[in-house]
Amino acid sequence: MNIRIFFLWLLDILGINALLSRLNRRKVLILWYHGICDDSFTQLKGYDDRFITRSSFMKQMEYLKNKSYNLITMTELINTIKNNGEFNKNVVLTFDDGLKNVIKNAYPIMQEYNAKGCLYVVSDNTGMDTLIWSDHVETLINSQKPGEFLFFFKGKKYTYILSDMKSYEYAIKDIKKKLRSITNKEMQEHLKQFTQVEKENLPEEYTLASWDELKELDAEILEIGSHTRTHPNCANLTDDVELENEILHSKEEIENIIGRKVEHFCYPAGSYNRRVLDEVKASGYQSAVTIEYGFIDKHADLYRLKRVEALASLPIFKSRVSGAYGILRAFSQIFRRRSFRIE
């Protein structure tokens, strides 16, 4: 047990989590997940902590149940805010990207524990034997043998030396960061240098749900929301046609296929600006979630809803659910700013 986990465990034993949970009971926690993988999954495969195991997810749902949290859908959350209702230890589960393993592993547990939430899907990739572009980049780099990996960006050649796990992770993060810094049209051109991943080589962790699987979901347990058509950084969309295509047309496409209204949106990589926010509103969505940290209350901006990322470690999860993590995070930021001024 490292020092950080021990400290969080101590907070729980001393009743700090229980106290903060009571103080925050009138606020809502929107938990942010990506994949819920089989227990045989290991992060040593090269994937990051966006993915947790089925057993970790079950322990988290058991914890929420034992602590008398009330899990609600995104629609129930929005209706309560609009009607000026009261919250009481409410939690909404959200899952980005529309991965198949959420339906396979998380959905049955949600049914068992009466947990509710929203699954945000990327409509152009759903039901296809393709990966979301960011997962495509990660998969290809992880599949490379140790040695040089070349990436051409804005006419310049970048050479990454792949050797250990850290070098692979650095190459993945740096290339995705570069791609997210340019317009969507430019990004699509740069992505052409990456070869297609064959169907038999698609990682199970990144495989997306099919339309038939989405149709079978009980909307009172797991609603379907939009995560755009192609998962761009929305703030990098340069014209109104692109914006409407990604935001409005994804909504229309999902609705036409599953036969239900799609009223909730999720900004890919948390990227948005005023143009994007206005398009989300104009397209008829009732809410949009960000990746900005925090709890929300009945005065929250429905199109800038904050979330809290759920990680596998139960002590970390408990501290994030209670709000202890937020306090520690704030103190850490203050300390860093003061340290910087001293230096």
C-alpha positions in Angstrom: 0.0 0.0 0.0 1.6 3.3 -1.1 1.4 6.5 1.0 -1.3 8.0 -1.0 -3.7 5.0 -0.7 -2.8 4.7 3.0 -3.8 8.4 3.5 -7.1 7.9 1.7 -7.8 4.7 3.7 -7.1 6.7 6.9 -9.5 9.4 5.9 -12.2 6.8 5.4 -11.4 5.1 8.8 -11.6 8.4 10.6 -15.0 9.1 9.1 -14.0 12.0 6.9 -15.6 10.5 3.9 -18.9 10.0 5.8 -18.9 13.6 7.1 -18.2 15.1 3.7 -20.8 12.8 2.1 -23.4 14.2 4.4 -22.3 17.8 3.8 -22.5 17.2 0.0 -25.8 15.3 0.0 -27.7 18.1 -1.7 -25.2 18.1 -4.6 -25.2 15.6 -7.5 -22.2 13.5 -8.5 -21.9 12.6 -12.2 -19.4 9.7 -12.4 -17.3 9.5 -15.6 -16.3 6.1 -17.0 -15.1 4.7 -20.3 -14.7 0.9 -20.4 -15.7 -1.8 -17.9 -13.5 -4.7 -18.8 -13.3 -8.4 -18.0 -11.4 -9.3 -14.9 -8.6 -10.8 -17.0 -7.9 -7.3 -18.3 -4.7 -5.8 -17.0 -3.3 -2.3 -17.5 0.0 -3.8 -18.3 -1.5 -4.4 -21.8 -0.7 -0.8 -22.4 -4.2 0.7 -21.8 -4.7 3.4 -19.3 -6.8 3.9 -16.2 -9.9 5.0 -18.2 -10.6 1.2 -18.1 -11.5 -0.6 -14.9 -12.5 -4.3 -14.3 -15.9 -5.7 -13.9 -15.2 -6.7 -10.3 -14.0 -3.1 -9.5 -17.2 -1.7 -10.9 -19.3 -4.1 -8.9 -17.5 -3.1 -5.7 -18.2 0.6 -6.5 -21.9 -0.1 -7.1 -22.0 -2.1 -3.9 -20.4 0.8 -2.0 -22.9 3.3 -3.4 -25.8 1.0 -2.4 -24.5 0.4 1.1 -24.0 4.2 1.6 -27.6 4.9 0.5 -26.8 6.8 -2.6 -29.7 7.2 -5.1 -28.7 6.6 -8.7 -30.7 8.4 -11.3 -30.7 8.8 -15.1 -29.5 12.0 -16.8 -33.1 12.8 -17.8 -34.2 12.6 -14.1 -31.3 14.8 -13.2 -32.2 17.5 -15.8 -35.9 17.4 -14.9 -35.1 17.8 -11.2 -33.0 20.9 -12.0 -35.6 22.4 -14.3 -38.4 21.8 -11.8 -36.3 23.3 -9.0 -36.4 20.0 -7.1 -34.2 18.8 -4.3 -31.4 16.3 -4.4 -30.5 13.7 -1.8 -27.2 11.8 -2.4 -27.9 11.4 -6.1 -25.4 9.9 -8.6 -25.5 9.6 -12.4 -23.2 7.1 -14.1 -21.9 8.2 -17.5 -19.9 6.1 -20.0 -18.0 7.8 -22.9 -17.5 6.3 -26.4 -20.2 3.5 -26.4 -18.0 0.5 -25.8 -19.3 -3.0 -26.0 -17.9 -4.0 -22.7 -20.1 -1.5 -20.9 -23.2 -3.4 -22.1 -21.5 -6.8 -21.4 -20.1 -6.0 -18.0 -21.6 -2.9 -16.5 -25.2 -3.1 -17.6 -26.0 -6.4 -15.8 -24.5 -5.0 -12.6 -26.5 -1.8 -13.0 -29.7 -3.8 -13.3 -28.8 -5.8 -10.2 -28.0 -2.6 -8.1 -30.7 -0.4 -9.6 -27.9 1.9 -10.9 -28.7 4.3 -13.8 -26.8 6.4 -16.2 -26.1 7.4 -19.8 -24.0 5.8 -22.6 -22.6 8.4 -25.1 -22.0 6.8 -28.5 -19.9 7.9 -31.5 -22.5 7.3 -34.3 -20.2 6.8 -37.3 -18.2 4.1 -35.6 -21.1 2.4 -33.8 -21.8 -1.0 -35.4 -18.7 -0.9 -37.5 -15.4 -2.9 -37.3 -13.5 0.3 -36.8 -12.0 2.2 -33.8 -12.5 5.7 -32.7 -9.5 7.7 -34.1 -7.8 8.1 -30.8 -8.1 4.4 -29.9 -6.9 3.6 -33.5 -3.7 5.6 -32.9 -3.1 4.0 -29.5 -3.7 0.5 -30.9 -1.3 0.9 -33.7 1.5 2.3 -31.6 1.0 -0.4 -29.0 1.3 -3.0 -31.7 4.7 -1.7 -32.9 7.9 -3.7 -32.2 10.6 -1.8 -30.2 12.5 0.6 -32.3 11.8 3.8 -34.2 8.3 5.0 -34.9 7.9 7.9 -37.4 5.2 10.4 -37.3 4.8 13.3 -39.8 3.1 16.4 -38.5 2.8 19.7 -40.3 5.6 18.8 -42.7 8.0 17.8 -40.0 9.2 14.3 -39.1 9.1 13.2 -35.5 10.9 10.1 -34.4 9.8 8.2 -31.3 12.1 5.5 -29.8 9.9 2.7 -28.5 11.5 0.6 -25.9 9.7 0.3 -22.5 6.1 1.1 -21.5 6.9 4.7 -20.7 8.2 5.3 -24.2 5.1 3.9 -25.7 2.9 5.9 -23.5 4.8 9.1 -24.3 4.5 8.5 -28.0 0.8 7.9 -27.8 0.1 11.0 -25.6 2.3 13.3 -27.6 0.9 12.2 -31.0 -2.7 12.5 -29.8 -1.9 15.9 -28.3 -0.5 17.1 -31.6 -3.5 15.9 -33.5 -5.9 17.6 -31.1 -4.1 20.9 -31.6 -5.1 21.3 -35.2 -8.4 21.6 -37.1 -10.5 18.6 -37.6 -9.9 18.7 -41.4 -6.2 18.8 -40.8 -6.4 16.0 -38.3 -8.2 13.7 -40.8 -5.4 14.3 -43.3 -2.7 13.5 -40.8 -4.5 10.3 -39.7 -4.2 8.9 -43.3 -0.6 8.0 -42.4 -1.8 5.3 -40.0 -2.7 1.9 -41.5 -6.0 0.3 -40.9 -6.3 -2.1 -38.0 -7.6 -5.5 -39.2 -10.8 -6.8 -37.7 -9.1 -9.8 -36.0 -6.6 -7.4 -34.3 -9.2 -5.0 -32.8 -8.6 -4.9 -29.1 -11.6 -6.2 -27.2 -11.3 -3.2 -24.8 -11.9 -0.7 -27.6 -14.6 -2.6 -29.5 -17.8 -0.6 -29.8 -21.4 -1.7 -29.2 -23.6 -2.7 -32.1 -26.9 -0.9 -32.9 -28.8 -4.0 -32.0 -27.2 -4.0 -28.5 -28.0 -0.4 -28.0 -31.7 -0.9 -29.0 -32.1 -3.6 -26.4 -31.0 -1.3 -23.5 -33.7 -0.3 -21.0 -33.7 3.5 -21.2 -34.8 3.7 -17.6 -31.5 2.2 -16.6 -29.0 3.2 -19.4 -30.0 6.0 -21.7 -28.2 6.7 -25.0 -26.5 10.0 -25.6 -24.4 11.5 -28.5 -20.7 11.7 -28.5 -20.6 13.2 -32.0 -20.2 11.4 -35.3 -16.4 11.0 -35.4 -15.1 12.1 -32.0 -13.4 15.3 -33.0 -12.3 18.1 -30.7 -15.4 20.2 -31.2 -13.6 23.5 -30.6 -11.5 22.7 -33.6 -14.4 22.4 -36.0 -13.8 25.3 -38.4 -17.2 25.8 -40.1 -20.9 25.6 -39.4 -21.4 22.6 -41.7 -18.8 20.5 -39.8 -20.4 21.6 -36.5 -23.9 20.7 -37.6 -22.7 17.4 -39.0 -21.1 16.3 -35.8 -23.6 17.6 -33.3 -27.1 17.7 -34.9 -26.7 14.9 -37.5 -25.2 12.5 -34.9 -28.4 13.1 -32.8 -30.6 12.5 -35.8 -28.8 9.3 -36.9 -28.9 7.7 -33.4 -32.6 8.6 -33.0 -33.5 7.1 -36.4 -31.7 3.8 -35.7 -32.7 3.2 -32.0 -36.2 4.7 -32.3 -35.8 6.9 -29.2 -35.1 10.5 -28.4 -31.4 11.4 -27.8 -31.4 14.4 -25.5 -27.9 14.3 -23.9 -24.5 15.2 -25.3 -20.9 14.6 -24.3 -18.0 16.8 -25.6 -15.2 14.6 -26.9 -12.1 15.2 -24.8 -14.0 17.9 -23.1 -13.4 20.3 -26.0 -16.0 23.0 -26.5 -16.4 26.8 -27.0 -19.3 29.2 -27.3 -20.1 28.1 -30.9 -20.1 24.5 -29.9 -22.3 25.1 -26.9 -24.8 27.1 -28.9 -25.0 24.4 -31.6 -25.7 21.8 -28.9 -28.6 23.9 -27.6 -29.9 24.6 -31.1 -29.8 20.9 -31.9 -32.3 20.1 -29.2 -30.1 18.5 -26.5 -31.2 19.0 -22.9 -27.8 18.6 -21.4 -24.1 18.3 -22.1 -21.3 16.9 -19.9 -17.7 18.1 -19.8 -14.6 16.5 -18.3 -14.2 19.4 -15.8 -14.0 18.2 -12.2 -16.7 18.9 -9.7 -20.1 18.2 -8.1 -23.2 20.0 -9.4 -26.2 21.6 -7.8 -29.6 22.8 -8.9 -28.0 26.0 -10.2 -25.7 24.2 -12.6 -25.3 25.1 -16.3 -27.0 22.2 -18.1 -24.6 22.5 -21.0 -21.4 22.6 -18.9 -22.1 19.8 -16.4 -19.0 18.8 -14.4 -18.1 15.2 -13.7 -15.8 13.1 -11.5 -13.7 10.4 -13.1 -14.1 7.0 -11.4 -10.9 5.0 -11.1 -10.4 1.4 -10.1 -8.9 1.9 -6.6 -11.7 1.8 -4.0 -10.0 4.2 -1.6 -9.7 6.8 -4.4 -13.2 6.1 -5.5 -14.5 6.7 -2.0 -12.6 10.0 -1.6 -14.0 11.2 -5.0 -17.6 10.2 -4.2 -17.5 12.0 -0.8 -15.7 15.1 -2.0 -12.5 14.6 0.0 -10.6 14.3 -3.2 -11.8 17.7 -4.3 -10.6 19.4 -1.1 -7.2 17.7 -1.3 -7.0 18.7 -5.0 -7.7 22.3 -4.2 -5.0 22.4 -1.4 -2.5 20.8 -3.8 -3.1 23.4 -6.4 -2.7 26.2 -3.8 0.5 24.6 -2.6 1.9 24.4 -6.1 1.1 28.0 -6.9 2.8 29.2 -3.7 5.8 27.0 -4.4 6.0 28.5 -7.9 6.0 32.0 -6.5 8.7 31.1 -4.0 10.9 29.7 -6.7 
